[in-house]
Amino acid sequence: MVKIGVQIHPQNTTMAALRAGWQGVDDLGVDSLWTWDHFFPPLYGSPDEPHFEGWQILAAMAVTTANVSQIGMLVTGSCYRNPDLLAHMACTLDHLSGGRAVLGIGSGWMERDETEYGYPVRTPAERLDVLAAALPRIRNRIGLLRPAPIGRLPLLIGGNGERRTLRLVAQYADMWNGYGDPATIRRKNQVIDRWCGEVGRDPHQIERTAWIERAEPGLMRSLVEAGADHLILGLRAPFDLREVERLAGGRQAF
């Protein structure tokens, strides 16, 4: 059966509402629960709306949920943290969650996050350079950590860039997260498969996840037909759980 998940957005809300939202999601039979790694609202509304930090939210999710099988960041900006530290953070989250953590990472893109928090302002190519250098360090550090993760701690890479990002997916990822219409998801899956052939990787080892804005059954079906194994719904405040119920109901049709 196709997996389903929810990315709960920590924007224009309160911590009490966030917690009620993710606990409500946890009760509705979804497979995964996520948030995002931004310091300012990235997608909609005012850029100065209230906003919370994602890794602290993940830790809270880990100890206040019981039903979702995976918890992770969709996705961590690779430029924001030392990769060895990030691996240690993810391993700690794995222990807090009882072995349910996913280490989600991407190159990042929000210039305001960089400028206001004192990070170097990088071009998209420079951010990809940082991601490419971080991935082997993360893999190596996870192998050195004591205590080791208690779960699988899969590595998810997010992004659609065909020349570099999807090659990194083929080289390192256990999961990929992309976005777009079904034709786009189909094409990106084909590119990942080609890169897997070039790097000597079995493409079936990589779980394909797709981010969606609405739980529309026709869209969900088309994305699954395009190769998505796992659909992740972006859920914004005020966290209408009826949309999550539609997501769960739509999954039953496949």
VEXDONU-668610 format. One record per atom (N, C-alpha, C): atom name; x, y, z. Coordinates in pm, 1 decimal. Layout:
N
CA:X:Y:Z
...
END
This chain:
254
N:84.5:-119.7:0.0
CA:0.0:0.0:0.0
C:88.1:124.8:0.0
N:42.0:228.2:-69.9
CA:113.5:355.3:-72.9
C:119.2:415.3:67.0
N:234.7:467.8:103.3
CA:250.4:534.1:232.1
C:201.5:678.3:222.6
N:156.4:732.8:333.7
CA:113.6:872.1:339.1
C:176.1:939.1:460.8
N:200.7:1067.8:447.2
CA:258.8:1144.5:556.0
C:207.6:1286.4:555.9
N:241.0:1359.0:661.3
CA:200.3:1498.5:677.2
C:320.7:1580.8:720.6
N:344.2:1690.2:649.6
CA:443.2:1790.5:690.4
C:366.7:1904.7:755.6
N:381.4:1920.1:886.6
CA:307.6:2023.1:958.8
C:391.7:2150.0:961.1
N:332.7:2260.8:917.9
CA:407.3:2384.4:897.0
C:410.0:2468.3:1025.0
N:529.5:2502.1:1075.8
CA:540.4:2574.9:1202.3
C:531.9:2726.0:1183.3
N:433.4:2771.6:1108.1
CA:420.9:2911.5:1066.8
C:284.6:2966.8:1104.2
N:284.5:3091.1:1154.9
CA:160.6:3162.5:1186.1
C:70.1:3079.5:1277.6
N:128.4:3032.5:1387.9
CA:55.4:2947.1:1480.1
C:116.7:2960.8:1618.5
N:68.1:2884.7:1712.2
CA:124.9:2878.8:1846.4
C:180.4:2738.4:1869.8
N:263.4:2724.0:1971.1
CA:315.6:2591.1:2000.6
C:204.2:2498.0:2048.7
N:108.7:2551.1:2121.6
CA:-2.7:2467.2:2165.5
C:-81.8:2415.0:2045.9
N:-105.2:2499.7:1946.2
CA:-178.2:2456.2:1827.2
C:-97.0:2358.0:1744.6
N:34.1:2381.7:1734.8
CA:120.5:2287.4:1664.7
C:115.0:2149.2:1728.5
N:128.1:2146.3:1858.5
CA:127.6:2017.4:1928.3
C:-6.2:1946.6:1911.1
N:-114.6:2020.3:1924.3
CA:-246.1:1959.0:1902.8
C:-258.4:1908.0:1759.8
N:-201.0:1983.1:1664.6
CA:-207.0:1941.6:1525.3
C:-132.4:1812.6:1500.0
N:-5.8:1803.9:1546.9
CA:68.8:1681.3:1516.3
C:15.4:1561.4:1594.8
N:-38.2:1585.2:1713.9
CA:-96.7:1472.8:1787.2
C:-226.5:1426.7:1720.9
N:-301.6:1521.4:1663.5
CA:-420.0:1482.6:1587.5
C:-384.2:1402.7:1463.9
N:-279.9:1444.4:1393.6
CA:-232.1:1369.6:1277.8
C:-190.0:1229.3:1319.5
N:-120.8:1218.9:1431.9
CA:-72.3:1089.7:1480.4
C:-186.1:991.7:1504.5
N:-303.5:1042.7:1534.1
CA:-418.5:956.9:1562.7
C:-493.1:910.8:1438.0
N:-453.2:960.6:1318.8
CA:-533.7:937.8:1198.5
C:-476.9:832.8:1104.1
N:-375.2:759.9:1145.7
CA:-330.7:646.7:1065.9
C:-236.1:678.9:952.8
N:-163.3:791.0:961.7
CA:-63.4:820.1:859.7
C:68.2:750.9:896.6
N:156.0:740.8:798.3
CA:281.7:668.7:817.9
C:395.6:758.0:865.6
N:392.9:885.2:829.4
CA:508.0:970.4:859.1
C:464.3:1110.2:898.6
N:551.4:1177.9:974.3
CA:524.6:1312.0:1024.4
C:651.9:1394.4:1008.6
N:637.2:1516.0:953.8
CA:751.4:1598.1:916.9
C:726.2:1743.0:953.8
N:834.1:1821.9:957.4
CA:822.2:1967.0:955.4
C:931.0:2020.3:862.7
N:956.3:2152.0:865.0
CA:1057.3:2205.5:773.8
C:1166.1:2279.6:848.7
N:1276.8:2304.1:780.4
CA:1395.3:2365.9:839.4
C:1414.9:2505.1:781.2
N:1330.7:2598.5:825.0
CA:1344.6:2739.1:785.7
C:1342.1:2824.8:911.7
N:1397.8:2943.8:899.8
CA:1399.3:3036.2:1012.4
C:1294.6:3145.7:996.6
N:1242.2:3158.0:875.2
CA:1135.1:3253.1:843.8
C:1033.2:3181.7:755.5
N:907.4:3230.5:753.9
CA:806.5:3165.0:670.3
C:849.0:3163.1:523.4
N:847.8:3045.1:459.4
CA:901.3:3037.8:323.8
C:800.4:3039.8:210.1
N:671.5:3009.4:235.1
CA:584.8:2978.2:122.3
C:466.4:3071.7:103.7
N:409.5:3125.0:207.4
CA:283.0:3196.1:194.0
C:268.1:3292.6:309.5
N:171.3:3383.7:299.0
CA:146.9:3477.6:406.7
C:255.7:3583.1:416.4
N:263.2:3647.6:531.4
CA:361.0:3752.7:554.3
C:496.8:3693.5:591.3
N:606.4:3750.8:540.0
CA:738.7:3700.4:577.5
C:773.7:3723.8:723.5
N:691.7:3801.7:793.7
CA:718.7:3830.3:934.6
C:617.4:3764.7:1028.1
N:544.7:3665.1:979.1
CA:453.2:3592.0:1066.2
C:531.5:3511.6:1170.4
N:467.6:3475.4:1281.9
CA:534.0:3391.6:1382.1
C:583.0:3261.4:1320.1
N:697.0:3213.5:1370.7
CA:757.8:3094.5:1311.5
C:845.8:3026.5:1415.9
N:843.6:2891.9:1418.4
CA:922.7:2814.6:1514.7
C:1031.7:2734.6:1444.7
N:1133.9:2696.0:1522.4
CA:1249.2:2622.3:1469.8
C:1220.0:2472.2:1462.0
N:1261.2:2409.9:1350.7
CA:1215.4:2276.5:1318.7
C:1274.6:2162.2:1399.6
N:1405.4:2164.2:1427.2
CA:1464.6:2049.4:1495.9
C:1415.5:2036.1:1639.0
N:1383.6:2148.5:1702.9
CA:1324.3:2140.3:1836.3
C:1184.6:2078.2:1828.5
N:1112.0:2111.1:1723.0
CA:979.7:2052.9:1703.8
C:990.3:1901.5:1683.9
N:1089.9:1857.4:1605.9
CA:1106.4:1713.7:1584.1
C:1126.8:1639.4:1716.2
N:1207.0:1696.4:1803.3
CA:1229.9:1631.3:1932.5
C:1099.1:1620.1:2011.4
N:1018.9:1726.9:2006.9
CA:890.2:1721.5:2076.9
C:796.9:1619.6:2012.8
N:794.2:1616.3:1879.3
CA:712.4:1515.4:1810.3
C:753.2:1374.0:1851.7
N:884.2:1353.7:1863.9
CA:935.7:1219.6:1892.4
C:882.5:1164.4:2023.6
N:862.3:1251.1:2121.6
CA:822.3:1202.9:2254.3
C:673.6:1222.3:2281.8
N:598.9:1275.8:2185.4
CA:454.9:1296.9:2207.4
C:370.3:1228.7:2100.5
N:429.1:1138.2:2022.3
CA:354.6:1059.8:1924.3
C:384.0:911.6:1946.7
N:292.9:828.1:1899.3
CA:310.6:684.1:1919.0
C:278.7:602.1:1795.8
N:208.1:659.7:1697.8
CA:154.5:579.0:1588.1
C:230.5:594.1:1456.8
N:278.0:713.0:1425.6
CA:350.7:730.0:1299.4
C:480.6:650.0:1305.1
N:518.5:591.8:1192.2
CA:637.6:506.2:1190.1
C:764.2:581.8:1152.7
N:751.3:706.7:1103.4
CA:868.5:785.5:1067.7
C:847.0:931.2:1106.4
N:954.6:993.3:1155.0
CA:954.2:1135.6:1191.0
C:1080.0:1198.3:1133.3
N:1065.0:1311.9:1063.4
CA:1184.9:1371.1:1005.7
C:1164.9:1512.6:955.9
N:1274.1:1570.1:907.2
CA:1276.3:1705.2:852.6
C:1263.1:1697.2:701.7
N:1173.9:1779.1:648.2
CA:1153.7:1785.4:504.5
C:1177.7:1929.4:457.8
N:1305.9:1964.4:433.9
CA:1428.6:1893.9:466.0
C:1524.2:1990.9:535.1
N:1627.5:1936.7:600.0
CA:1730.8:2017.9:663.4
C:1815.2:2087.9:557.9
N:1844.6:2215.6:579.0
CA:1936.8:2285.9:490.9
C:2080.0:2245.8:523.3
N:2151.6:2193.4:425.8
CA:2285.2:2139.1:453.1
C:2385.3:2246.8:492.7
N:2357.3:2372.1:459.9
CA:2451.3:2479.7:491.3
C:2439.1:2530.0:635.2
N:2337.1:2485.1:708.8
CA:2308.0:2544.3:838.5
C:2377.1:2476.2:955.9
N:2426.9:2353.6:934.8
CA:2486.2:2280.3:1047.0
C:2604.6:2197.1:999.7
N:2704.0:2187.3:1085.4
CA:2813.6:2095.8:1060.0
C:2756.2:1955.2:1035.1
N:2797.6:1885.9:928.7
CA:2735.1:1756.4:897.0
C:2756.0:1650.0:1003.7
N:2868.7:1652.0:1073.6
CA:2889.1:1555.3:1180.9
C:2793.9:1583.7:1297.0
N:2775.1:1711.0:1328.0
CA:2677.7:1748.5:1430.3
C:2537.4:1706.5:1387.9
N:2502.6:1729.6:1262.2
CA:2370.0:1692.6:1213.7
C:2346.6:1542.6:1227.6
N:2446.9:1462.4:1196.0
CA:2433.7:1317.7:1212.6
C:2407.5:1282.1:1359.1
N:2476.5:1350.0:1450.1
CA:2457.7:1324.3:1593.5
C:2318.0:1366.6:1637.9
N:2271.2:1480.5:1588.1
CA:2135.8:1525.3:1618.4
C:2032.5:1422.2:1572.8
N:2050.0:1370.9:1450.2
CA:1954.7:1274.7:1395.9
C:1956.4:1144.9:1475.1
N:2074.5:1102.4:1518.6
CA:2082.8:981.0:1599.0
C:2012.6:1000.7:1733.8
N:2029.6:1117.5:1793.8
CA:1959.6:1146.7:1919.0
C:1808.6:1146.3:1897.9
N:1763.3:1206.3:1786.9
CA:1621.0:1202.0:1753.7
C:1573.7:1058.1:1736.6
N:1657.5:974.9:1678.3
CA:1621.2:834.5:1660.4
C:1595.8:767.6:1794.9
N:1680.3:795.9:1892.7
CA:1660.1:738.4:2025.5
C:1535.8:797.4:2092.8
N:1515.2:926.7:2080.5
CA:1396.4:988.4:2138.9
C:1268.3:929.0:2081.2
N:1270.7:894.4:1953.9
CA:1150.4:848.1:1884.7
C:1133.7:697.1:1888.4
N:1228.3:626.5:1949.7
CA:1220.5:481.3:1950.9
C:1254.4:417.9:1817.8
N:1345.9:479.1:1743.6
CA:1391.6:421.8:1617.8
C:1313.1:464.7:1495.5
N:1243.4:579.3:1503.4
CA:1156.4:622.1:1391.9
C:1214.1:735.7:1308.8
N:1334.9:782.2:1336.8
CA:1386.5:903.7:1273.6
C:1426.9:881.0:1128.4
N:1406.0:986.1:1048.2
CA:1458.7:997.7:912.3
C:1545.5:1122.2:908.6
N:1664.5:1111.7:849.6
CA:1749.8:1229.5:834.2
C:1724.4:1287.4:694.9
N:1640.6:1390.4:689.8
CA:1608.7:1456.4:563.9
C:1698.4:1576.8:542.2
N:1755.4:1588.5:421.4
CA:1850.5:1695.3:392.8
C:1838.1:1740.2:247.7
N:1869.3:1865.8:223.8
CA:1874.4:1921.9:89.3
C:1972.2:2037.6:88.0
N:1984.3:2101.2:-25.5
CA:2083.7:2208.3:-38.2
C:2037.8:2340.4:22.7
N:1905.5:2357.4:42.7
CA:1854.9:2484.3:94.0
C:1839.7:2586.7:-17.4
N:1764.2:2693.8:13.6
CA:1740.3:2792.1:-92.0
C:1703.6:2931.9:-41.3
N:1670.3:2947.2:87.3
CA:1619.8:3076.6:132.3
C:1733.2:3171.5:169.9
N:1751.7:3276.0:91.5
CA:1860.1:3370.5:117.3
C:1839.1:3445.0:248.9
N:1713.9:3472.3:285.7
CA:1690.1:3545.5:410.6
C:1739.5:3465.6:531.4
N:1722.0:3333.5:528.1
CA:1776.3:3251.0:636.5
C:1926.2:3274.4:651.9
N:1994.9:3284.3:539.3
CA:2139.9:3301.9:542.0
C:2178.4:3441.5:592.1
N:2116.2:3544.1:535.4
CA:2159.6:3680.4:567.1
C:2128.0:3718.0:711.4
N:2008.1:3686.9:759.0
CA:1969.2:3731.4:892.4
C:2032.3:3648.8:1003.8
N:2075.7:3526.6:972.8
CA:2137.1:3442.5:1075.0
C:2288.4:3432.8:1060.2
N:2344.7:3512.7:973.4
CA:2489.7:3525.0:966.3
C:2561.1:3414.5:891.6
N:2489.5:3337.9:809.6
CA:2555.0:3237.3:726.5
C:2604.9:3302.2:597.9
N:2705.5:3244.5:534.6
CA:2746.8:3295.8:403.5
C:2631.7:3286.6:303.8
N:2614.7:3389.4:223.3
CA:2514.3:3385.8:117.3
C:2576.1:3312.9:-1.9
N:2519.2:3198.9:-36.0
CA:2575.7:3113.6:-140.3
C:2484.9:3109.2:-262.7
N:2544.0:3082.5:-375.4
CA:2467.3:3056.6:-496.3
C:2408.2:2916.8:-489.1
N:2309.2:2884.8:-572.9
CA:2257.8:2747.7:-574.5
C:2367.1:2643.1:-598.5
N:2460.8:2672.4:-685.5
CA:2569.2:2576.7:-711.8
C:2657.0:2559.0:-588.5
N:2683.8:2667.7:-516.7
CA:2765.5:2657.7:-396.1
C:2693.1:2578.9:-286.7
N:2562.2:2595.4:-276.8
CA:2486.8:2517.6:-178.3
C:2492.6:2368.5:-211.9
N:2486.7:2336.5:-338.4
CA:2499.1:2196.2:-379.2
C:2638.5:2141.6:-350.6
N:2740.9:2226.7:-362.2
CA:2876.0:2183.4:-324.8
C:2880.5:2144.0:-177.5
N:2815.8:2224.7:-93.2
CA:2812.3:2195.1:50.5
C:2738.8:2063.3:76.0
N:2625.6:2044.5:8.2
CA:2549.6:1919.9:25.2
C:2632.6:1799.1:-17.1
N:2698.8:1809.3:-130.3
CA:2778.1:1696.6:-180.2
C:2890.9:1661.3:-83.7
N:2950.2:1761.5:-21.6
CA:3057.2:1735.2:74.7
C:3002.3:1680.8:206.0
N:2879.3:1719.6:240.9
CA:2821.8:1678.1:369.0
C:2779.3:1532.0:370.2
N:2729.8:1481.4:259.8
CA:2667.3:1349.3:260.1
C:2762.7:1237.1:301.9
N:2884.1:1227.1:247.1
CA:2972.2:1119.5:295.8
C:3013.8:1138.1:440.7
N:3024.9:1263.1:485.3
CA:3058.5:1286.2:625.8
C:2946.3:1239.5:716.7
N:2822.3:1262.8:675.8
CA:2707.9:1217.6:755.4
C:2706.3:1066.0:764.7
N:2722.9:999.4:651.2
CA:2725.9:853.0:651.1
C:2838.0:800.7:742.0
N:2953.9:860.3:731.6
CA:3067.1:815.3:812.2
C:3041.6:838.2:961.2
N:2991.2:954.0:996.9
CA:2969.3:986.0:1138.1
C:2864.0:895.1:1200.3
N:2758.1:864.8:1125.6
CA:2655.4:774.5:1179.0
C:2717.5:640.2:1215.9
N:2811.6:594.4:1134.2
CA:2877.9:468.4:1164.2
C:2968.8:472.9:1285.0
N:3010.3:593.7:1325.8
CA:3101.2:608.3:1438.8
C:3030.5:637.6:1570.7
N:2905.5:678.3:1565.4
CA:2837.3:726.2:1685.0
C:2812.7:614.7:1786.1
N:2827.1:650.6:1912.0
CA:2796.1:561.9:2022.4
C:2714.2:639.7:2124.6
N:2590.5:596.6:2151.9
CA:2528.5:476.8:2097.7
C:2490.0:494.3:1950.9
N:2487.7:383.9:1880.2
CA:2445.5:384.9:1741.2
C:2294.5:407.4:1733.1
N:2244.1:446.6:1616.8
CA:2097.6:454.4:1601.7
C:2032.2:321.2:1636.6
N:1912.0:327.5:1688.8
CA:1840.0:204.5:1720.5
C:1746.2:164.7:1608.0
N:1717.5:258.3:1518.8
CA:1638.4:228.7:1399.8
C:1726.1:229.5:1275.8
N:1663.4:226.6:1162.2
CA:1736.7:224.4:1035.0
C:1801.3:359.3:1005.2
N:1742.2:469.4:1052.7
CA:1784.9:606.8:1026.6
C:1812.3:628.5:877.7
N:1708.3:616.2:794.5
CA:1728.3:636.9:651.1
C:1763.8:781.5:620.1
N:1836.1:799.7:510.5
CA:1875.9:931.5:462.6
C:1784.4:969.3:347.1
N:1711.4:1078.1:363.3
CA:1625.2:1131.4:258.2
C:1689.2:1255.9:201.5
N:1696.0:1265.1:69.6
CA:1744.8:1385.5:2.2
C:1628.9:1448.6:-73.6
N:1607.9:1578.0:-51.1
CA:1501.5:1649.6:-119.1
C:1556.2:1740.0:-227.9
N:1483.9:1747.9:-338.7
CA:1521.9:1836.6:-447.4
C:1496.6:1775.0:-583.0
N:1484.8:1860.2:-684.5
CA:1448.0:1815.5:-818.5
C:1557.4:1832.8:-922.4
N:1670.6:1891.1:-886.7
CA:1773.5:1919.6:-986.1
C:1828.4:1792.4:-1048.8
N:1819.4:1782.0:-1179.8
CA:1851.9:1656.3:-1247.9
C:2000.9:1631.2:-1261.3
N:2080.0:1734.8:-1275.9
CA:2222.2:1714.3:-1304.7
C:2302.1:1680.6:-1180.3
N:2271.6:1743.5:-1067.5
CA:2350.9:1721.7:-947.2
C:2269.8:1659.1:-833.9
N:2155.0:1718.4:-799.1
CA:2080.3:1668.0:-683.7
C:2038.2:1523.3:-702.6
N:1982.4:1490.1:-818.2
CA:1933.4:1354.1:-837.1
C:2047.9:1254.3:-851.5
N:2164.0:1299.3:-894.0
CA:2280.1:1210.3:-889.9
C:2318.2:1179.9:-745.2
N:2314.0:1281.1:-658.2
CA:2341.6:1257.8:-516.6
C:2238.6:1163.1:-455.8
N:2113.9:1174.9:-499.8
CA:2010.4:1080.4:-454.9
C:2051.7:938.1:-490.7
N:2093.2:918.2:-614.9
CA:2133.0:783.8:-659.1
C:2253.0:732.4:-580.0
N:2343.2:821.3:-543.1
CA:2464.1:779.1:-472.3
C:2439.8:749.5:-325.2
N:2356.1:831.6:-258.4
CA:2352.8:828.5:-113.0
C:2216.2:801.3:-50.0
N:2107.1:828.9:-117.7
CA:1977.3:836.3:-50.0
C:1910.8:700.9:-34.6
N:1840.1:686.2:75.9
CA:1745.0:577.8:95.0
C:1605.4:620.8:51.6
N:1581.7:753.4:53.0
CA:1453.3:810.6:15.9
C:1479.3:938.4:-62.2
N:1390.0:969.1:-155.2
CA:1395.6:1096.1:-227.9
C:1263.5:1167.1:-210.2
N:1267.4:1298.7:-193.8
CA:1145.7:1378.5:-191.8
C:1149.6:1479.5:-304.8
N:1044.7:1475.6:-387.2
CA:1031.0:1571.2:-495.9
C:895.3:1637.5:-491.8
N:873.9:1728.2:-584.9
CA:748.0:1802.2:-590.8
C:718.2:1833.8:-736.3
N:590.8:1854.6:-764.6
CA:549.8:1887.9:-900.0
C:431.2:1804.5:-943.2
N:387.9:1827.4:-1066.1
CA:274.8:1751.6:-1119.2
C:319.8:1609.8:-1154.7
N:225.6:1521.9:-1186.6
CA:263.6:1383.4:-1214.2
C:366.1:1368.0:-1325.5
N:357.8:1448.9:-1429.9
CA:456.6:1439.0:-1537.1
C:596.0:1472.0:-1485.8
N:605.2:1570.7:-1397.7
CA:735.3:1607.1:-1340.8
C:789.3:1495.2:-1253.2
N:704.7:1439.8:-1168.5
CA:749.0:1330.6:-1080.3
C:792.1:1209.6:-1162.6
N:719.8:1179.5:-1268.7
CA:757.6:1067.3:-1354.0
C:896.6:1090.4:-1414.8
N:917.7:1211.8:-1465.1
CA:1046.8:1241.6:-1526.5
C:1159.4:1233.6:-1423.6
N:1139.2:1289.7:-1306.2
CA:1244.8:1286.5:-1204.9
C:1276.6:1142.9:-1163.2
N:1174.7:1059.6:-1152.8
CA:1198.8:918.8:-1120.0
C:1281.3:850.5:-1228.6
N:1253.4:883.3:-1352.5
CA:1330.9:825.3:-1462.4
C:1476.4:871.5:-1456.9
N:1497.3:998.0:-1421.9
CA:1634.1:1049.6:-1410.1
C:1707.9:979.0:-1296.1
N:1641.9:961.3:-1182.8
CA:1704.6:888.3:-1072.1
C:1742.9:747.2:-1116.8
N:1653.4:681.8:-1188.2
CA:1683.4:546.9:-1235.6
C:1806.8:546.8:-1325.7
N:1817.5:646.8:-1412.6
CA:1934.8:653.1:-1501.4
C:2061.9:677.3:-1422.9
N:2055.8:766.1:-1325.3
CA:2174.4:790.6:-1242.9
C:2210.8:665.0:-1163.4
N:2111.3:592.2:-1117.2
CA:2141.1:467.3:-1046.3
C:2217.6:371.9:-1136.8
N:2179.2:365.4:-1263.3
CA:2251.7:281.0:-1356.7
C:2396.0:323.9:-1372.8
N:2419.8:454.0:-1372.3
CA:2556.0:504.7:-1390.0
C:2643.6:482.0:-1267.6
N:2583.5:489.2:-1147.0
CA:2664.2:474.4:-1026.2
C:2661.3:331.6:-971.1
N:2588.4:242.6:-1037.2
CA:2585.3:103.7:-993.7
C:2495.0:76.7:-875.8
N:2381.8:143.2:-871.7
CA:2287.4:130.5:-759.5
C:2156.6:69.8:-808.4
N:2096.1:-16.0:-727.9
CA:1964.3:-68.7:-758.8
C:1861.4:40.7:-731.9
N:1789.2:88.0:-835.1
CA:1693.9:197.6:-812.3
C:1580.8:161.5:-718.1
N:1553.1:33.6:-700.5
CA:1446.0:-7.8:-610.0
C:1484.1:11.4:-463.4
N:1610.6:41.9:-436.4
CA:1653.1:69.6:-299.8
C:1611.6:208.5:-252.8
N:1565.1:292.9:-343.3
CA:1532.9:432.2:-310.8
C:1381.9:451.1:-309.6
N:1327.3:484.1:-193.2
CA:1184.3:513.0:-180.4
C:1156.0:650.9:-238.3
N:1051.6:660.8:-320.0
CA:1019.3:786.2:-387.4
C:901.7:854.2:-317.5
N:925.2:970.4:-259.7
CA:819.9:1045.0:-191.5
C:789.6:1172.0:-270.1
N:664.0:1214.3:-264.9
CA:621.1:1334.6:-336.3
C:540.5:1423.1:-242.6
N:574.3:1551.1:-242.3
CA:504.5:1649.5:-158.2
C:382.6:1700.9:-232.7
N:269.6:1710.7:-162.6
CA:146.6:1759.9:-223.9
C:84.3:1867.9:-135.6
N:8.6:1956.0:-199.0
CA:-58.8:2064.3:-126.4
C:-202.3:2029.8:-89.5
N:-259.4:1930.3:-155.0
CA:-399.1:1895.3:-128.3
C:-417.2:1745.7:-147.2
N:-511.6:1690.6:-74.3
CA:-537.9:1546.8:-79.7
C:-650.0:1520.2:-179.7
N:-620.3:1545.9:-305.8
CA:-718.1:1525.9:-412.7
C:-697.4:1386.7:-471.3
N:-798.4:1299.2:-465.1
CA:-777.5:1159.1:-503.2
C:-721.6:1139.9:-643.2
N:-769.3:1219.2:-740.5
CA:-717.5:1204.0:-875.8
C:-570.3:1237.9:-885.4
N:-528.2:1344.6:-817.9
CA:-387.1:1381.4:-815.1
C:-305.3:1273.0:-746.1
N:-354.5:1224.1:-634.2
CA:-281.7:1120.8:-560.9
C:-261.4:996.6:-648.6
N:-367.1:954.8:-717.8
CA:-357.7:837.4:-803.9
C:-255.7:861.1:-916.0
N:-259.2:978.9:-975.7
CA:-167.6:1008.4:-1085.3
C:-22.5:1010.0:-1038.5
N:2.2:1061.0:-918.5
CA:138.6:1062.4:-865.5
C:188.0:920.8:-837.2
N:99.8:837.5:-785.9
CA:138.6:698.2:-762.1
C:169.6:629.5:-895.3
N:88.0:653.9:-995.3
CA:114.0:596.0:-1127.5
C:244.7:648.1:-1186.6
N:286.1:769.5:-1145.4
CA:412.0:827.4:-1191.8
C:532.8:776.4:-1114.2
N:509.3:692.1:-1013.7
CA:620.0:630.6:-942.3
C:634.7:667.8:-797.3
N:543.9:749.8:-743.1
CA:553.2:786.9:-601.8
C:512.0:669.6:-513.7
N:594.7:640.8:-413.6
CA:563.9:537.1:-315.0
C:501.2:593.9:-188.6
N:513.9:724.8:-170.3
CA:486.6:786.3:-40.4
C:444.9:930.1:-67.8
N:324.0:967.6:-32.6
CA:270.3:1101.6:-55.8
C:269.5:1178.2:75.0
N:324.8:1300.4:73.5
CA:337.9:1380.3:195.5
C:263.0:1511.6:176.9
N:161.7:1531.2:256.7
CA:74.6:1647.9:249.3
C:130.0:1761.8:333.7
N:145.8:1879.3:274.1
CA:179.7:1998.7:350.0
C:56.7:2052.6:419.8
N:62.6:2067.6:552.0
CA:-53.5:2108.9:631.2
C:-21.7:2239.0:705.0
N:-92.4:2342.9:668.1
CA:-69.7:2473.6:730.4
C:-173.7:2503.1:838.0
N:-140.0:2596.8:927.1
CA:-234.4:2638.7:1029.4
C:-358.2:2696.1:961.6
N:-476.1:2669.8:1017.1
CA:-507.5:2613.8:1149.5
C:-518.3:2461.4:1155.1
N:-448.2:2388.2:1068.3
CA:-434.0:2242.9:1076.9
C:-569.8:2171.9:1072.8
N:-634.8:2184.7:959.1
CA:-764.3:2120.8:936.6
C:-742.0:1970.9:915.4
N:-773.7:1892.0:1014.4
CA:-748.4:1747.7:1008.1
C:-842.6:1676.4:912.0
N:-945.9:1744.9:863.7
CA:-1031.4:1683.3:762.1
C:-951.7:1658.1:634.0
N:-853.8:1743.1:604.7
CA:-769.3:1720.6:487.3
C:-681.7:1596.6:506.2
N:-637.6:1573.6:629.2
CA:-560.2:1451.7:657.9
C:-650.2:1329.1:646.2
N:-775.5:1340.8:689.6
CA:-869.8:1230.4:673.6
C:-892.9:1200.0:525.9
N:-900.0:1305.2:442.1
CA:-912.9:1283.3:297.9
C:-788.5:1214.2:242.2
N:-671.8:1252.8:293.5
CA:-547.7:1187.0:251.6
C:-553.5:1038.3:283.3
N:-593.7:1004.9:404.4
CA:-601.2:863.9:444.5
C:-707.1:790.6:364.5
N:-821.0:856.6:338.8
CA:-926.0:794.0:259.3
C:-884.9:773.3:114.7
N:-811.8:871.1:59.4
CA:-764.5:858.2:-78.1
C:-668.2:743.0:-95.3
N:-587.8:717.3:7.2
CA:-490.8:607.6:1.7
C:-562.2:472.6:-15.0
N:-680.4:460.0:41.5
CA:-753.1:333.2:35.0
C:-795.3:297.0:-106.5
N:-798.8:395.9:-196.3
CA:-843.9:370.3:-332.8
C:-737.6:305.6:-419.2
N:-612.7:301.4:-372.3
CA:-504.8:248.4:-456.6
C:-488.8:98.3:-433.3
END
